[in-house]
Amino acid sequence: MGCANFPGYIAKLNMLYLLLNAVIGFRSVIENSTFSSRGTESGLAFCLIYPKSSHPVPSPRTMAYFASALAFLALLPWSRITAADPQTNLILNACSLINVTNTTAFAATINRTFAHLHSTISSAAPSSSDSHFATAQNSDPQFYALFQCRGYLSTADCLTCFSAADVHIRRYCGPANGARIIYDGCFLRYESAPFFDQDTRLEYINSCGYGNSMNRFHVAVRQLLEDLNAATPKTPTFFAAAEREGVFAVAQCVETVSEEACEQCLETAFYNVGLCLPSSDGRALDVGCFMRYSNVSFFPANRTVDLSPYLTNSARNVTMEHGRAKSSKKGALIGAVAGGVGGLLLLLGAISLLWIRRSRDQRNPSEGDTLGESTLQGSLNFHYKDLDNATNNFSEKNKVGKGGFGDVYKVKSSTVKDVAFLMNHNFQVKFLGEGQFKNGRTVAVKRLTITQTSRARADFQNEVKLIRNIHHRNLVNLLGYSSKCDNFLLVYEYMANGSLDKFIFGNKRGFLNWRQRFDIIVGVARGLAYLHQEFLVRIIHRDIKCSNILLDNNFQPRVADFGLARLLPEDKSHVNTIFAGTFGYTAPEYAIHGQLSEKVDTYSYGIVVLEIISGRKCNDIKLQPVTQYLLEWAWKLYERDLLLEMVDETLDPSDYTPEEVKRIIKIALLCTQSTVAARPTMSEIVVLLVNQTDDALHPTRPTFIEASNRVYGEASSSPAGSTSTPVAASHATFSTFQFSAR
């Protein structure tokens, strides 16, 4: 199957489709061939699948016509957009989980507000910024809406993009009290609360296209994006588009934010879009800004902006030096050729040495349990020797905890020499200092204690590839990595308060009050909801437990230890996998049958909530009441309406209300339903937690809690089909696949 990507050329692809039908003949070709197209984050991927083997091969004359058609199409000016293009390639669609109660009034409000947006765009002068931007609001009921086109679109294309966004947001978000949709060409958002000054959210994302680009393209992308990042907030409309050395890029902020907010948003977008390299096309999306680069033009040449008046002196100097280097290119050609001969010999020698070293250390890739395998990208590459010295050869003195696969050590970053990539490894390398980060902060180093196998190396690569793209206030941040032979190290931000289990079961038990515990419960739910439904790919953690939840200085939770990774593909509701995790937290369908879905994390989360409220470990039967696991005990108390007996005795009764505690326990029990479909999603759990009603909370006793008062699960970590042994029902993990915008 041959497949090519043509970002932004939907109209021409349609023309290609029609022309091929006309040349070859509709019936004779469609019956023997398959044409398919699908929207991707980089545009439209158009694939021609050759005639099926079960049908006759087209005649030579038909094939000649076909070749002639392709030759004609090759003469079309693909390098530039000449026709109308509203750029309605969908990048992001997000709907609020809360629906309005009065749908009739809501429909009238949205009709009136969207009509006002359309009128503002259509009535504005083409040269005015109003032709690309509009806001509207309604006081009763409260309703706020904002629409913005990319500055390079014509008014007609802008209106077309608005119409597409209008139809899509109504169809897919229905009566949701908030929604936003992002196309390549425009952005539409409405909320029931003010948001016009909002510039960024922690759940920002990027969207990357296909294909790898050359190193010189990386440098050109970096230089152009740096200039756009600096210049755009200073432009009158917060918009700039530019082309340089085959790189086409655009940056834009919502016009309702301040210049400072625009700068901050684009800083985040600048970092995010850099993670797309080596892809030849990338985007960064946020609520207040947008940034995109490509090696193919996606805006008219007359829509570019001269950046030089908006650049600082330092940025202008970089641009001038770049220009001088370009102008002197011809004069340096002879010297370059002469020096290149010697350089080529040195390069060949270096490549030979590297090839020998690589051959010695090469490992076969893991098969069957690693999805989306690719090279390491986007994190700091630390020197293994420096990390070894900084931890005193990983002495017990520096040990602060134990995570999945290995131990965690505390390190002052001023003792660590790092090669710090300010953007990602494809951008120009820049040292931050001989021995410290910019801020000299303390970091945590996890040393993976895994056997010397190809599976071990694959697991290490999985963890790095996954975490490097995840940014959320309730998820731990990976700062870097180091790998030497069979030694694997991961460098994380350091959480001074350590793991949650110390505050629930350990020597700090009783320190957390009810409000802090509730905030932790909500924060963990938000982090998991982001992994399951808001990140670019659906991710399953598979090992949610108190020891994998870290607390920052403000006792806000950070889900950590992504040491066991598995991606859930977009087109499957669950996958079968080898069991990996911690018994006592794993859902029965995963422990017994190896069936993995995001509801496995939901189950584990419910167990953790019960632990936080009760102060008891889920698999400890030594505590009173005797010989009862935590989940079994919780269900008995629920059925007898005695849930308050479950509350940790160290909690002050004046800090909480009985109704609130009961509601949270019921939510936890909902998470442990034996039927997977009966468990709520993590996004639904967040809504249930923040709402103050428990009318819809009616959990039913799981069937796996049997009359013999035991919770059954799978004791072995072998695949499905093994014999069962009574243990506490248990646990979960996560990984990355081909990015696809949600």
N, C-alpha and C positions, 0 to 999 in steps of 0.2 A: 504494500500500500504506500503510495507516495503522498505526502502531506506537506503543505507550505503554509506559513502564517503571513497574512497581509493585514496588519493593524490599520483600522480606520477606513478600509476600502470596501465597505459593505455594498455600496452601490455598484462598484465595478465587479464585485463577485457575482452579484445578481445578473449583471450584464453577461458575464462569462457563462453563467448557468444557462441563460436564455439563448446565447449564441451557439453554445454547444448543442443544445436541443434542436435549434434550427438547422445546423449543419448536418448532424448525424441522423436526425429523425427521432421524434419523441418516443414513439412506441418501441422501435427496434433497439434503442439504447437503454431506456429506463427499465425494460424487462430484463436486460442482461447486465446492467451495471448499477452501481449504487452510488448516489451522491449524498454526502452528509455534511452538515455544518454544525458547529457548536460554538457558543460564546465562551471566550476565555478571558482571563484577566488582561491579556495583551491584545485583544481584538477578536477577530473571527478566524478560527482555524478551519480552512476549507480543504477537504480531503476528497480525492478521486480514487475509488476502489475499482480495480480493473474487473472486467466481466467475469462473472462466476464460472467456474470450470464446468458446471453442469449444463451450461448453455453454449450454443455455437459461438465460435470466435467471430467477430465482425469481419466483413469482407475487406479485401485490400483497398477497395475504393472508399469504403467507409472510414478506414484508418487513415487514408490519404486526406480525406476531407477533415478528419479530426486534427491531423498534423497541421493542415493549412490554417485551421481556426486558431490553434495554439500559436502558430507563427504570427498571425495577424495580431493576436492579443499581446504578444511580446513587444509589438511596436507601440503599444499604448504608453502614455507618459505616467508610469507608476510612481515615479520619484516625487511627483508633486500632486497635491490635491487641487483639482480644477473644478470639480462639480460640487454641488451643495452637499454638505456632510454635517448633520446635526450631532454626530458622534454619540449615539445612544447605546453604546456598548456598556452594559450594566457592570458596575464594579462593586457596589455595596448596597444592600437593602436591609434596613434595620427597623423593626417594629416594636413598640412598647408592649410589655406583657399585660398591661392593664387596659381594659376596654372601658369606653364611656358607658354610662347607664342610659342616657337619653339619646338613642341613636337618631331620632328624627331631628332634634335640635342640632345634633352634631353634623348631620348631613347638610342642613341648611347653612350652618356656620362655615363648613369647609367649602361649600359651593360659592358662598359670598366672598370668602377670603381668597380663594384661588382665582376667582374672576377678577378681583382687584389686582392680584399679582400679574395676571395676563394682560390686563389693561395698561398697567404701568410699563411693562416691557414693550408692548406694541405701539403705544402712543409716544414713546420717547424718541428723540432725534437719534438717527443712527450713530452719530459721533459722540453722543452723550453716554456717560457711564450708566445712566438709568436704563439704557437699552439692554443692559446685561445684568442688572441687579434690582431687586425689589423686596420690600418687606410689607407686612400687613399684620394687623392685630385686631382682636375683637374683645370687648370688655365683658359681655354677658352672653354666653359663658366665656371665660378667658381662653383665648386662642391666639397663638403667635405663629407666623409663617414667614419663611425666608426662601427666596429663590435667587440663584446666581448662575450665570453662564460663564464659560471661559471667555476671556477678553478677545480672543481671536475669532469667535463665531460671528457670523452676520446676524442681523436682527431676525431674519426669516428662519435661519437654522436654530437660533436661540428659542424662538417660539415653538419650533418643532420639537426641540428637546424638552421644553416645558410640558408640552402636550403628552409626550411619552412618559415623563415623570409623573404627571397628574394621573394618568390612567393606571400606571403601575402601582403607585402608592395607595390608591383606593382599592385596587384589586387584591393586593397581597397583605395590606395592613388593616383593611376593613375599619372597624370602629375603634382601633387603638388610639389612645389619647396622646400618642406621640409617635413620630416616624421620620425617617430620613432615607433618601435615596441618592446615590451618587452615580452619575454616568461619566464617561470620559468628557462629555461636553457641558454638563451642568450639574447642579446640586439643588435639591428641594428638601426642605425640612419644616415640620410643624410640631408644636408642643402645646401643652396646656399651661405651661409656666414660661416666664421670660427666659430667653437664651441668647439674645442678640449679641451680648458681650462675651459669650463663651468662646474661647479660642482653642482649647485643647482638652482632651480626655486621656486618661491613663490607658484606655483600651485602644490606642491608635493602631493602625495596621498599615501594611504595605501590600502591593499587588505586583507581581513580577511576571514578565513574559517568558517566552522560550528562547533558546539559542544562547550560545556563548560568543563573546566579543573579544577582540584583541586587547593587549595591555595598553596600547596607545589610545584606544577608545576609552579605557578606564580613566586615564589621566585627563583626557579632554572632558569627560563627564564631570569629574571632580572639579576641574577649574570652572566650568560653566555653572554648575550648581552652586559653587561657592559665591560666584558673582551674583547669581539670581537671589540667593539667600540674603546677601547684603543689600542688594538694590531694591528688591520688591517692596519692603515696608516703607521705602521713601518715595515710591511713585504715588501719583494722585489717586489712583484707583486700586492700589495694592495688587497690581497685575504686571507681569513682565514675561515676554516670550523672546527667545533668542536662539540663534543657530551659530555654531562654531565648529569647524573641522569635522563636519559630518554628524555632529551631535545636535539634536533638536530638543529643547527643554522649555518648560513653562513653570512658573510659580504664581500662586494667587492666594490672597487672603479674603475672607468675608469682609465686606466694607464696614460692617458695624463694629468691628473690634478696633482697639487702639493700635497705634504704630508699635508700641512695646509688645502688646499681645501678639501682633502679627510676627514680630521678630522671634518671639518665643516659640510660636507654633511652627514656623518654618525651620527653626533649629532642630526641632523634633523630626519634622518631615525630612530635612536634610540627612539626618542620621538614618532614618528609616528607609528612604529610597536607596541609600547606598548599599543596603543589605541585599538589594536585588542583583547587583553585579555578581557574576559576569554576564547576566542576562542583558540582551541588547535593548530591553524595554522595561521600564519600571515606574511605579507610581507610589506615592505616599498619601494616605488619606487621613484627614482629621476633621473635626467638626468646624474648625475655623480656618483651615487652609488646605491647599492641594499642591503637590509638586510632581512633575513627571519629566522623564527623559526618554529618548528613543533614538535609534539610528536611522529612522525613517521620518520624514516630515509629516506632522499631523496638524499643521496650521499654515495658513497662507503666508507667503513671504512678506507681504505688505503689512502684516500684523506684528512684526517684531518690534522690540523696544530697544533703543540705544541705552545701554546700561551705564556707560562711562560717567554721565553727570551724577549718578546716584551712588557711585562707589567711593569708598574711603580712599585716602591717599595710598595706604598700603595695598589695598585691593587693586587700585589703578596701576600701581607700579608693577604688580604681578602681570596685569594685562598688557602693559607696555613692553615688559620684558618678553612676554610671550610673542608680541608682535615683532619685536626686533629679532628674536630668534628665527621667526618665520621668514623675515625679509633677508636674513643672512644665510638662509639655507642653501642657496645656490652657490655662494662663495665658499662654503665649507664642504662642498660635495667632494672635491678632489682629496682634501685631507681626510675626509671620512672614509673614502674608498681605500686610501693607503693604510690608514690605521685599522680598517676593518679586516684586512687580511691577517694581521697579527692577532687581532681580537678574536677572529674566527677560530684560529688554532687554539688559543687559550680556552675558548668556549667549548670546543670539542673535547679538550682534555678534561674540563670540569664536568661535562656531561658524562664522560666515561666513568669518572670517579663516582659521581652520584648514582649512576646506573649500577655499579658494583655494590655500593652500600645498600641501595634499594633492594637488589637481588638477595642480599644476605638477610634483610629484615622482613622480606615480603611474607605476607600471610594470605591464605585463601579467604575470600569473603564468606561471611556467614550466609547460609542458604536456608530459606524457609521461615526465618524468624526475624528478619530485618527488612523493613520496607523503606523505599525511597533512599537507598544508600547513595551518598555522594561525598565529595571531599569536604574537609573542615573549612568553615568560613565564618568570618564576622566576629571572632573573639580575640582577646589578647593572648599572644603566644609567649608564655613565660619560659625562662631558662630552668630546666629541671634542677641543675646544680644549685641555683640560687634558692629555690624552694626547699631543697633538701637541707641547705645550710640554715635557712631561716627557721626551720622547725627543729633545729638541732638533731638532724638525722631522724626526724619523726619520733622524738622522745615523748615519753608519757607526760612530761611536764607541760608540753604544748597541746596535749590532747584535750579537746573540749567536748567530744561526743562521738557517737557511732551512728553512721548512716547506712543506707543500702550499699552493699558490697564492701564497705570499709570504714575507716576511722576518719574523724574530722579534727584538724589542728588549727589553732589560732596563730596568725602571723601578722606582725606589724609590717605594713607594705613598704616602709622606708628601708627595710632590710632586703627587699626583693628588687632585683633588676628586671625590668620588663621591656619587651619590645611592644610598644603600645600603638595600635592602629587607631587613629582618631575617628576614622569612619569604619571601613572594614579592610580585610586583608588585600582586597583588590585595589584599593586606593593607595596613594603614596604613603609609604611608611614614615612615621615621624616619632622620634624618641621624646618622651615626656620628661626624661631625666635619667641620670646615671643609676639611681637606686630607689625611686619612689614614684607613686602616683602624683597627680597634681595636688591632691589634698592630703597625701600621706596617711590615708585611712587604714584601719585594721581590716584584714581579710581572713577568710576561712579557707583552708585547703583540705580537700577531701582526697584521701589516698585510697584508690580502689584496690582492694585485696581480692583479686580474681586470678584464676588459673591462666597459664600461658596458652591460650587457644585463640583461634580465629574468632570464635564467638565473643571472647572477652574484648578483643579489639573492636568488634562491631558494636558491642554494647557501649563502649566508651565513646565511639564516634556518634552513636545515636544520641547520647545524653547531650553532647556538645551541640550537635546540630539542632536539637529541639529547643533547648533553653535559650540559645543565642537570639532567637526571634521572639521570645515571649517577654512582654513588658506589662506588668500589672501590679498595682499596689499590694495585692495579696498573694503574689507569687515571688519566690526568691529570684534574684538576678545573678546570672552567671557572668563573672568578670573575665575569665580566661581559662586556659588549660595548659598542660604540659604532658608530653609523651616521650618516653625514652625506652626503647626496646619493649619490655613487657611491663614497664612501670607507667601507671596512668594517674594523673593528678588533675583535679578540677578546682578552680579558684572562684569562690563565691563572696558576695558581700557578707560581712560578719554581723550576726544578730546577737547583741550583747546579752539579751535575756535568755538565750538558749531555746530549748525545745519546750513545747507545752506540757509534755508528760511530767516534767519536774514540778510543775505547778499544780498538777492534778493528782499525781500519785507519789511524787518524790518528796525531797526535804523541804520544798517550798509550798507544799500543800496548804491551802487555806489563805494564801496570799491574795489570790484573785477574788474580787467581789463579784456579785451577780452581774452588774453592768459590764464589767470587763469580760466576763465569760460570754455574755450575750453578744458583745461586739466581735468576739473571736468566732462564735458560731456563725454570725452573719458574714464576716470577712472570708472565712473558709468557703462558704457557699458561693460568694461572689467570685472568688478565684477559680473554683471548679466550673462555675457557669461560663466563665470566660474561656476556659480550656475546651469545654464541650460544645459551646454554641456561638461564641463571639470571636474566637481566633480564626485565622484563615483556614485551618484544617481542624477537624474534630479530634481532640486528644483525650486519651484516657490515662489517668495517673496510675491506677491499679495498686497503689500502696498507701492509701489514706489512713493515717493513724496519728496519735498524739505526738509521737516522737518525730514525725515528719512534718510537723507544724512548728515553725519557729516564731518567736516573738521579737519585734523590734523594740526600740527604746520606749515607745508609747504603748507597748503591749498590743500592737496591731499584728494580726497573724500573717504569716508568709508560708504558703505551702511549698515544701522543699523536697529534696531527695528524689530527683527524677532519674533514679539509677536503673529502673527497669522500664523499657520503653516499647510501646506498640501503638502504631497508628490504626485508627478505625477508618477504612476507606469510606468515601462519601456515598458509595452506592450499596453499602451493606449495613444492615441493622445490627449485626453482630458477627464476630469472627471466632473461629476455633483456634485456640492457642495453648501452648504448654503453660501449665500453671506456674505463676511466679508472684510472690507476695508474702503477706503475714497472716497466718491463721488467726482466727478470731474476728477478722474484719471482712472476710471475703464472702460475697454473695454465693448461695448454694449452686446456682447454675454454672458459675465459673469454677468453683472448687471441685464440683463433681463431674461436670460435662465439658469444662474448658470453654464455655461460651462467654465471649467477652463483648460487652457493650458499655455505653456510658452509665447505664443503670448499675453497673458493678461499683462505680465510684459513689453513686447515690446510696447504695446499701452501706458501704464503708463509712460514709459521712454520717448516716443515722446512728451507727454504733459509736462513733466518736462523740456525737452530741450527747448520747446517753452517758458516756464516760465523763464528759465535762460537767454535766449536771449532778451526777451521783458521786463522783470521786472514786469510782470503782473501775478496775480493769475488766475488759469484756470477757476475758477467758480465765479469770481468777475465781475458783469455786471455794476457796478457803475462807473467804469473808462471809459474814452472816448476811442473809440466811444461808445456811450450810448447803452445799452441793447444788447450788443453783448458779447458772451462768447469768450474766448481766441482762441479756436480752430476754431470757426466760422469766427472770424476776420482774422486769419491766412490764411484760405482757400480763403477768398475774396481777400486778398492782393496777394496771389499766382496767382489767376486767372487773376488779373489785372497787374501782373508783377510789383508789388509795395512792394516787400518783405522788402526792406530796411526801410520802414516806421514802421516796427515792432520792430526794434532794440531799446533797452533801451537807453533813452536819456542821461543817466549818463555815457555811454561809450564814450570814445574818438574816433572819426572817424579815427584818424591817427593810431590807434592800430590794425585795422583790414582792410581787403580788402573786397569790396562788393561781389566779387565772392565767397569768403570763407563763408561769412555769409549766402548767398543765398543757398549754397550747404548744410550747416548744417540744415537750415530750411526745405529744401526739404527732407532731411533724416528724420527729425522729422515728417513731414507729411506722409512719407511712413509708419512710425510706426503706424499711426492712420487710416490706411485703414480699411474700414468696413468688407471686406473679410479677414478672418483670414489668409488664405493661401497667400494673397498678401503682408502681412507684412513680412519683413525680420527677420531672427533670430538675436539674439544679437551678435553672432560671425560674421555674415555678416555685421552687423552695424559697428563693430569695423574696419573691412576692409574698408568699405565705408568712415569712418571718417578719417582714416590715408591716404587713397588715395586722390589724388588731382584732380580727374576728376568727373564730374557729368553727364556724357553721359547716364548713365543707370538710372538716377533719374527722373522718370515720374509719380508722384503720381496722383491719381484720386480722385475726391471729394467723401467723404463717403456718403452713402445713408441716414444715420441717421441724417445728417444735413439737415433739411427740409426747405421748402420755408418760413416757419413762423419764420425763424431765431432762432431756438432753437435746442440744442443738447439733444436728448432724451436718458434716461437711466432708471434704476429701482430705485425708491425712497425707497422702502422697503428692509430690509435685510432678508426678508423671501425667501424661496426657489422658484424655477421657478414656474410660473403659476400665480403669483400675477399680479395685474393690474399695468400699467405703469403710471408714473407721470413725467412731464418734469423736468429734473435736468441735471446737467452737467454729461456727460458720464464719467465713473469713474475708478475702482481700483483693488488691489491684495494681496498674502501670501505664506508660505512654510513649508516643513516637511521631515522626514526620513523614509526609507524603508529598505529592505534587500540589503546590499551592493552588487554591481556587478560591476566588472571592465569594463571600457569602452574601 
